[in-house]
Structure formats: structure tokens, C-alpha cells
Amino acid sequence: MKLTYFGHSAFQIETNGTTLLFDPFITGNPHTEGIVTAADLEPDVILLTHAHGDHWGDTVDIAQRTGAQVVGIYEITQYISRRHGHDNVQPLNIGGWWTFDWGRVFMTYARHSSSFPDGTYGGFPAGYILHLEGRCLYNTGDTAPFAEMAWYGEDHDIDLCLMPVGDCFTMGPEESVRAAQMLRPKRVVPLHYNTFPLIQVDTAAWARRMEQAGFEPAVLAPGETLVL
């Protein structure tokens, strides 16, 4: 299984012969320049944490070109079906599981907001806990720490957690350590940072903070791949 990071909150997982693409903000993302374009991506599945433009991104163009299944909170799947005629969707809601051919997915709470670029309500923001090839990955989505993370840490043996660290709109470095202490992941990858001025963060300092707390940080450069 391979995870490739494209910057901000966009990343790809190749697992069980299936390519999963999360939050495909590619066009207009300064991290992707010279690394990847939306036209380069051929996912089988697109998973969305919420509807903000820096996560929704190129979803419509990629989904219509590839026929990829779109997974998200109910309101997101209804939006792309009704507004864009893309009916290959799988709706979920907070606390729900779904078993796909490629793995099993649990949709988690996320402490954030959600609306589409046109202002349409985007449903509740979410995260995903994925069980793939005997491994557990948790993409927290855009969030602050919340108490139920302790339950997730008890119920799932999390091998890799992807969490935002850019502050201002999500948790920052200090709060991400608190989240890790509840989730108890084996490794932590930071997301949602250094894309625009309001979310600038020193990732080296963040990594030191994580190590001091007893966790293994993995700061990925855009385009870098991690084999799990």
C-alpha cells in the first residue's frame, strides 16, 4: 500500500488494486505546481472530508473524466449528483461504516464547518478511519481535537494518522499533540499547512514536538510517497 501526498490536504492511496484520492484540491494549490495536475490523476474513488473549495477542488472534473465513485457526507453526494449528474456516489454519515471491495471505512466527526464554493450547505464536516490490507489509517479532516478521539484510539489500532497542523482554521501544532495523545497512532503525517499565509507553520518544530510526546512524525514533501 502506498500513500502519496500532493500538498495541503490532497493525497492518494493505492491499495488492493484501487486508487483512492482524498480532497483533490489540485488546480490553484501552490504545493502541486510542477508536481501533479488534475489531468494526471486517475482515481477509482474520491473521498471528501467536507465541501470547502480547498478540499472539493477538482472533484467534479476528475469524477466526470474518470467515472470515479465519490464518497462523502450525504449532502456532498447529493450535490454532485443533482448539480453535476454524477451518480456514482456512496453517501455516509457520522458514525457510519461502509464495506467496499477495497476496504472498510468509518466516517468520524470533525470539528469544523462545511459549505461549497457557491455557498450551498455542505453537510457536516467529517474524517475517515480506513481499514486496508490489515492496516488502519485515520484522516481526521479539518478539525480541532475533540473528546471522542479517545474512543477512536481505543477502538482502532491506528498505524498512520493524517491531521491538520496549520492553526487558524484547524488545530495547530500544540493541539495536534493532544489529538495524538488520544488517538495513539504509530505515525503522524501533518496536513493543511503552508498553503497560504494564515496557515504558515514550522513543520520541523512541529516534528520535534511530536517526537518529544513519544510519536513518530513523517513530514512529506508534495509528491513524496510513503510505503506502508
C-alpha positions, 0 to 999 in steps of 0.5 A: 500500500502506498500513500502519496501526498500532493500538498495541503490536504490532497493525497492518494492511496493505492491499495488492493488494486484501487486508487483512492484520492482524498480532497483533490484540491489540485488546480490553484494549490501552490504545493502541486505546481510542477508536481501533479495536475488534475489531468494526471490523476486517475482515481477509482474513488474520491473521498471528501472530508467536507465541501470547502473549495480547498478540499472539493477542488477538482472533484467534479472534473476528475469524477466526470473524466474518470467515472470515479465513485465519490464518497462523502457526507450525504449532502456532498453526494447529493450535490454532485449528483443533482448539480453535476449528474454524477451518480456514482456516489456512496453517501455516509454519515457520522458514525457510519461504516461502509464495506467496499471491495477495497476496504472498510471505512468509518466516517468520524466527526470533525470539528469544523464547518462545511459549505461549497464554493457557491455557498450551498450547505455542505453537510457536516464536516467529517474524517475517515478511519480506513481499514486496508490490507490489515492496516488502519489509517485515520484522516481526521479532516479539518478539525480541532481535537475533540473528546471522542478521539479517545474512543477512536484510539481505543477502538482502532489500532491506528498505524498512520494518522493524517491531521491538520497542523496549520492553526487558524482554521484547524488545530495547530501544532500544540493541539495536534499533540493532544489529538495524538495523545488520544488517538495513539497512532504509530505515525503522524503525517501533518496536513493543511499547512503552508498553503497560504499565509494564515496557515504558515507553520514550522513543520520541523518544530512541529516534528520535534514536538511530536517526537518529544510526546513519544510519536513518530512524525513523517513530514512529506514533501508534495509528491513524496510517497510513503510505503506502508 
